[in-house]
Amino acid sequence: MNKLYRWFFGFLVLVAIALFLYSYFVDDSLLSRRKSPIDTVKLVENDLELEVVYNRPSKRGRDIFGGLVPFNEVWRTGANEATTLKTTKALKIFRDSLPAGKYTLWTIPNDTLWQVMFNSKQYPWGVDAKMKPLRDPDFDVLNLQIPVERLKNVVEQFTIGFNNTLDSISLTMVWDDTKIGIPLDTFD
């Protein structure tokens, strides 16, 4: 029995060394930070709680919209896992209603107008093996058209946030020289 334990322990040491060498020489993802780190933004106002969980890719000298993120194609709105929005209250967006719940957030960027879709299905990842978005349009709860705003300064890392001024809230997305803002309201 003692010989079996030594053999098993030796096997585990060899596996650990092999994983270390592989990650060091071939794939450094085990030893380095994610290139698109995960982030969470929250807004709490009275009995309304909003939360967005997303991954933040960086520009790194690349052409973003119309390049890395093609125009007129569904984008997972970030990197890695699908971006999610959770709301504790029903939201009024323009003339439409988004019930309380958790949604994945998908966009179709364009030069002047973005299509934004709130989808009720939860996806484990944002794209499939062929890098095609996993979004199933049958689960779209809300589909909006949002105008693009051009920025004077370039934003290096994709950023989602809440702009809460006076009595209005907007969900903003900013990257490169592009910004969109989705107006959010409650039914109070």
KEBA-925989 format. One record per residue (C-alpha): residue in three letters; chain; x, y, z. Coordinates in pm, 1 decimal. Example, Ala and Ser with C-alpha at 12.3 -4.5 7.8 and 13.67 -1.06 7.14 Angstrom:
<recs>
@type ALA&mol A&X 1230.0&Y -450.0&Z 780.0
@type SER&mol A&X 1367.0&Y -106.0&Z 714.0
</recs>
This chain:
<recs>
@type MET&mol A&X 0.0&Y 0.0&Z 0.0
@type ASN&mol A&X 287.3&Y 236.9&Z 75.2
@type LYS&mol A&X 429.2&Y 176.0&Z -272.7
@type LEU&mol A&X 92.8&Y 266.7&Z -426.7
@type TYR&mol A&X 85.0&Y 601.9&Z -240.5
@type ARG&mol A&X 438.8&Y 685.6&Z -355.0
@type TRP&mol A&X 354.9&Y 597.7&Z -712.4
@type PHE&mol A&X 35.6&Y 809.2&Z -701.9
@type PHE&mol A&X 218.4&Y 1104.8&Z -541.7
@type GLY&mol A&X 495.0&Y 1081.4&Z -803.4
@type PHE&mol A&X 234.1&Y 1076.9&Z -1078.3
@type LEU&mol A&X 70.2&Y 1393.1&Z -936.8
@type VAL&mol A&X 408.7&Y 1568.9&Z -920.9
@type LEU&mol A&X 474.8&Y 1480.7&Z -1286.3
@type VAL&mol A&X 131.3&Y 1609.8&Z -1390.1
@type ALA&mol A&X 191.2&Y 1936.2&Z -1201.0
@type ILE&mol A&X 531.2&Y 1982.4&Z -1365.7
@type ALA&mol A&X 385.8&Y 1906.8&Z -1708.6
@type LEU&mol A&X 104.5&Y 2162.4&Z -1659.6
@type PHE&mol A&X 351.7&Y 2425.2&Z -1542.4
@type LEU&mol A&X 583.9&Y 2367.6&Z -1838.6
@type TYR&mol A&X 293.9&Y 2369.4&Z -2084.0
@type SER&mol A&X 153.7&Y 2693.6&Z -1945.3
@type TYR&mol A&X 497.6&Y 2855.3&Z -1936.7
@type PHE&mol A&X 616.5&Y 2761.4&Z -2287.2
@type VAL&mol A&X 295.1&Y 2713.4&Z -2485.4
@type ASP&mol A&X -5.5&Y 2882.6&Z -2326.7
@type ASP&mol A&X 66.5&Y 3144.3&Z -2062.6
@type SER&mol A&X -302.7&Y 3189.9&Z -1971.9
@type LEU&mol A&X -260.6&Y 2991.1&Z -1649.5
@type LEU&mol A&X 7.7&Y 3231.6&Z -1527.0
@type SER&mol A&X -119.8&Y 3564.1&Z -1658.6
@type ARG&mol A&X -417.9&Y 3789.1&Z -1610.6
@type ARG&mol A&X -706.0&Y 3782.6&Z -1855.8
@type LYS&mol A&X -664.0&Y 4014.9&Z -2152.3
@type SER&mol A&X -1029.6&Y 4112.3&Z -2110.6
@type PRO&mol A&X -1090.3&Y 4122.8&Z -1734.3
@type ILE&mol A&X -1437.2&Y 4069.0&Z -1592.7
@type ASP&mol A&X -1607.3&Y 4366.1&Z -1427.2
@type THR&mol A&X -1933.9&Y 4436.2&Z -1247.8
@type VAL&mol A&X -2113.4&Y 4770.8&Z -1233.7
@type LYS&mol A&X -2406.5&Y 4832.9&Z -1000.1
@type LEU&mol A&X -2657.6&Y 5103.2&Z -936.7
@type VAL&mol A&X -2881.2&Y 5106.5&Z -630.4
@type GLU&mol A&X -3145.8&Y 5376.1&Z -606.0
@type ASN&mol A&X -3430.9&Y 5332.0&Z -358.5
@type ASP&mol A&X -3578.9&Y 4988.3&Z -439.5
@type LEU&mol A&X -3419.0&Y 4967.1&Z -785.2
@type GLU&mol A&X -3103.7&Y 4758.9&Z -819.6
@type LEU&mol A&X -2925.7&Y 4729.8&Z -1152.9
@type GLU&mol A&X -2618.7&Y 4513.9&Z -1217.3
@type VAL&mol A&X -2415.7&Y 4453.8&Z -1532.0
@type VAL&mol A&X -2148.4&Y 4182.1&Z -1548.9
@type TYR&mol A&X -1922.2&Y 4199.7&Z -1853.7
@type ASN&mol A&X -1567.4&Y 4151.0&Z -1982.9
@type ARG&mol A&X -1356.9&Y 4451.5&Z -2083.1
@type PRO&mol A&X -1149.0&Y 4408.7&Z -2400.6
@type SER&mol A&X -885.5&Y 4671.1&Z -2481.9
@type LYS&mol A&X -818.8&Y 4858.5&Z -2805.1
@type ARG&mol A&X -442.5&Y 4782.1&Z -2815.2
@type GLY&mol A&X -392.5&Y 4978.2&Z -3138.7
@type ARG&mol A&X -666.4&Y 4795.1&Z -3328.6
@type ASP&mol A&X -952.2&Y 4938.1&Z -3534.6
@type ILE&mol A&X -1255.7&Y 4858.3&Z -3319.2
@type PHE&mol A&X -1597.4&Y 4931.0&Z -3471.5
@type GLY&mol A&X -1603.9&Y 4832.3&Z -3835.9
@type GLY&mol A&X -1283.3&Y 4630.0&Z -3773.5
@type LEU&mol A&X -1245.8&Y 4399.8&Z -3471.9
@type VAL&mol A&X -1620.8&Y 4439.8&Z -3410.5
@type PRO&mol A&X -1776.9&Y 4428.4&Z -3759.6
@type PHE&mol A&X -2061.4&Y 4661.2&Z -3850.0
@type ASN&mol A&X -2406.8&Y 4506.3&Z -3900.6
@type GLU&mol A&X -2322.6&Y 4183.1&Z -3715.4
@type VAL&mol A&X -2432.9&Y 4067.4&Z -3369.5
@type TRP&mol A&X -2170.0&Y 4140.6&Z -3103.5
@type ARG&mol A&X -2165.6&Y 3982.9&Z -2757.1
@type THR&mol A&X -2107.1&Y 4335.4&Z -2619.5
@type GLY&mol A&X -1773.7&Y 4269.6&Z -2454.9
@type ALA&mol A&X -1552.1&Y 3961.9&Z -2456.6
@type ASN&mol A&X -1556.3&Y 3605.6&Z -2324.0
@type GLU&mol A&X -1882.4&Y 3531.7&Z -2134.7
@type ALA&mol A&X -2205.7&Y 3691.3&Z -2252.7
@type THR&mol A&X -2273.1&Y 4030.5&Z -2090.4
@type THR&mol A&X -2564.8&Y 4025.3&Z -1844.7
@type LEU&mol A&X -2797.2&Y 4291.1&Z -1702.3
@type LYS&mol A&X -3002.8&Y 4223.4&Z -1390.9
@type THR&mol A&X -3284.3&Y 4451.7&Z -1273.1
@type THR&mol A&X -3505.1&Y 4419.4&Z -965.3
@type LYS&mol A&X -3781.2&Y 4636.2&Z -1114.7
@type ALA&mol A&X -3944.3&Y 4662.4&Z -1454.0
@type LEU&mol A&X -3774.8&Y 4928.5&Z -1665.0
@type LYS&mol A&X -3927.6&Y 5168.1&Z -1912.3
@type ILE&mol A&X -3698.4&Y 5223.0&Z -2211.8
@type PHE&mol A&X -3847.7&Y 5472.3&Z -2454.3
@type ARG&mol A&X -4203.0&Y 5336.9&Z -2501.1
@type ASP&mol A&X -4109.4&Y 4976.4&Z -2427.3
@type SER&mol A&X -4103.2&Y 4775.0&Z -2105.9
@type LEU&mol A&X -3831.2&Y 4541.0&Z -1978.5
@type PRO&mol A&X -3966.0&Y 4321.9&Z -1695.2
@type ALA&mol A&X -3760.4&Y 4266.7&Z -1380.5
@type GLY&mol A&X -3512.2&Y 3981.9&Z -1431.0
@type LYS&mol A&X -3175.3&Y 3886.1&Z -1572.9
@type TYR&mol A&X -3092.4&Y 3934.6&Z -1940.9
@type THR&mol A&X -2801.4&Y 3888.9&Z -2175.1
@type LEU&mol A&X -2712.8&Y 4205.2&Z -2365.1
@type TRP&mol A&X -2635.9&Y 4189.1&Z -2737.4
@type THR&mol A&X -2567.5&Y 4467.2&Z -2986.8
@type ILE&mol A&X -2535.2&Y 4520.1&Z -3359.2
@type PRO&mol A&X -2300.2&Y 4816.8&Z -3396.8
@type ASN&mol A&X -2313.0&Y 5050.2&Z -3692.8
@type ASP&mol A&X -2149.1&Y 5382.9&Z -3766.7
@type THR&mol A&X -2448.1&Y 5598.0&Z -3666.1
@type LEU&mol A&X -2697.3&Y 5365.9&Z -3493.5
@type TRP&mol A&X -2669.7&Y 5056.9&Z -3273.7
@type GLN&mol A&X -2932.4&Y 4788.9&Z -3236.0
@type VAL&mol A&X -2948.1&Y 4673.6&Z -2870.6
@type MET&mol A&X -3118.4&Y 4346.9&Z -2773.4
@type PHE&mol A&X -3210.3&Y 4228.8&Z -2424.5
@type ASN&mol A&X -3234.0&Y 3849.1&Z -2439.3
@type SER&mol A&X -3394.2&Y 3633.6&Z -2166.9
@type LYS&mol A&X -3175.7&Y 3327.9&Z -2232.2
@type GLN&mol A&X -2857.5&Y 3283.0&Z -2025.2
@type TYR&mol A&X -2555.4&Y 3165.3&Z -2224.1
@type PRO&mol A&X -2241.6&Y 3011.6&Z -2070.7
@type TRP&mol A&X -2019.3&Y 3193.4&Z -2320.5
@type GLY&mol A&X -2062.1&Y 3470.1&Z -2575.8
@type VAL&mol A&X -1961.1&Y 3287.1&Z -2892.9
@type ASP&mol A&X -1943.1&Y 2933.8&Z -3030.3
@type ALA&mol A&X -1631.9&Y 2749.0&Z -3155.4
@type LYS&mol A&X -1657.7&Y 2933.4&Z -3490.3
@type MET&mol A&X -1664.5&Y 3270.6&Z -3305.8
@type LYS&mol A&X -2029.7&Y 3326.9&Z -3397.3
@type PRO&mol A&X -2250.5&Y 3483.9&Z -3125.2
@type LEU&mol A&X -2462.9&Y 3234.9&Z -2932.0
@type ARG&mol A&X -2764.8&Y 3468.7&Z -2917.4
@type ASP&mol A&X -3096.2&Y 3307.7&Z -3005.3
@type PRO&mol A&X -3324.3&Y 3588.8&Z -3134.1
@type ASP&mol A&X -3634.7&Y 3391.7&Z -3028.3
@type PHE&mol A&X -3550.4&Y 3493.3&Z -2669.5
@type ASP&mol A&X -3519.6&Y 3868.3&Z -2741.1
@type VAL&mol A&X -3746.1&Y 4054.9&Z -2500.5
@type LEU&mol A&X -3661.8&Y 4404.5&Z -2619.0
@type ASN&mol A&X -3497.1&Y 4534.5&Z -2935.8
@type LEU&mol A&X -3395.4&Y 4902.7&Z -2953.1
@type GLN&mol A&X -3225.0&Y 5147.5&Z -3189.2
@type ILE&mol A&X -2974.9&Y 5375.6&Z -3010.1
@type PRO&mol A&X -2788.6&Y 5663.8&Z -3181.1
@type VAL&mol A&X -2407.5&Y 5675.9&Z -3165.5
@type GLU&mol A&X -2223.0&Y 5964.9&Z -3006.6
@type ARG&mol A&X -1866.3&Y 6038.1&Z -3122.1
@type LEU&mol A&X -1609.0&Y 6113.9&Z -2852.0
@type LYS&mol A&X -1317.6&Y 6355.8&Z -2877.6
@type ASN&mol A&X -1090.0&Y 6126.6&Z -2675.4
@type VAL&mol A&X -1023.7&Y 5759.2&Z -2739.0
@type VAL&mol A&X -1127.4&Y 5516.3&Z -2463.5
@type GLU&mol A&X -875.4&Y 5227.8&Z -2448.3
@type GLN&mol A&X -1085.9&Y 4970.7&Z -2262.7
@type PHE&mol A&X -1451.1&Y 4885.0&Z -2327.3
@type THR&mol A&X -1655.7&Y 5031.9&Z -2043.4
@type ILE&mol A&X -2017.8&Y 4992.6&Z -1938.7
@type GLY&mol A&X -2159.7&Y 5218.1&Z -1670.0
@type PHE&mol A&X -2465.3&Y 5390.3&Z -1532.3
@type ASN&mol A&X -2505.7&Y 5764.1&Z -1572.4
@type ASN&mol A&X -2734.7&Y 5876.4&Z -1291.4
@type THR&mol A&X -2803.5&Y 6249.1&Z -1311.7
@type LEU&mol A&X -3094.8&Y 6421.0&Z -1142.9
@type ASP&mol A&X -3402.3&Y 6211.6&Z -1222.3
@type SER&mol A&X -3271.4&Y 6016.5&Z -1521.6
@type ILE&mol A&X -3060.8&Y 5702.6&Z -1552.1
@type SER&mol A&X -2887.0&Y 5574.7&Z -1861.0
@type LEU&mol A&X -2687.8&Y 5262.9&Z -1933.4
@type THR&mol A&X -2378.7&Y 5375.9&Z -2124.4
@type MET&mol A&X -2131.0&Y 5181.2&Z -2334.9
@type VAL&mol A&X -1805.9&Y 5344.5&Z -2439.0
@type TRP&mol A&X -1508.3&Y 5218.5&Z -2640.1
@type ASP&mol A&X -1262.1&Y 5374.2&Z -2880.6
@type ASP&mol A&X -1430.5&Y 5696.7&Z -2998.2
@type THR&mol A&X -1786.8&Y 5561.2&Z -2970.2
@type LYS&mol A&X -2051.5&Y 5599.7&Z -2700.4
@type ILE&mol A&X -2413.9&Y 5497.0&Z -2674.6
@type GLY&mol A&X -2657.4&Y 5570.6&Z -2394.0
@type ILE&mol A&X -2976.0&Y 5375.3&Z -2323.0
@type PRO&mol A&X -3227.4&Y 5577.5&Z -2120.0
@type LEU&mol A&X -3374.3&Y 5377.9&Z -1830.3
@type ASP&mol A&X -3678.5&Y 5469.1&Z -1622.1
@type THR&mol A&X -3906.7&Y 5290.2&Z -1377.8
@type PHE&mol A&X -4286.9&Y 5283.7&Z -1380.2
@type ASP&mol A&X -4328.4&Y 5477.9&Z -1051.8
</recs>
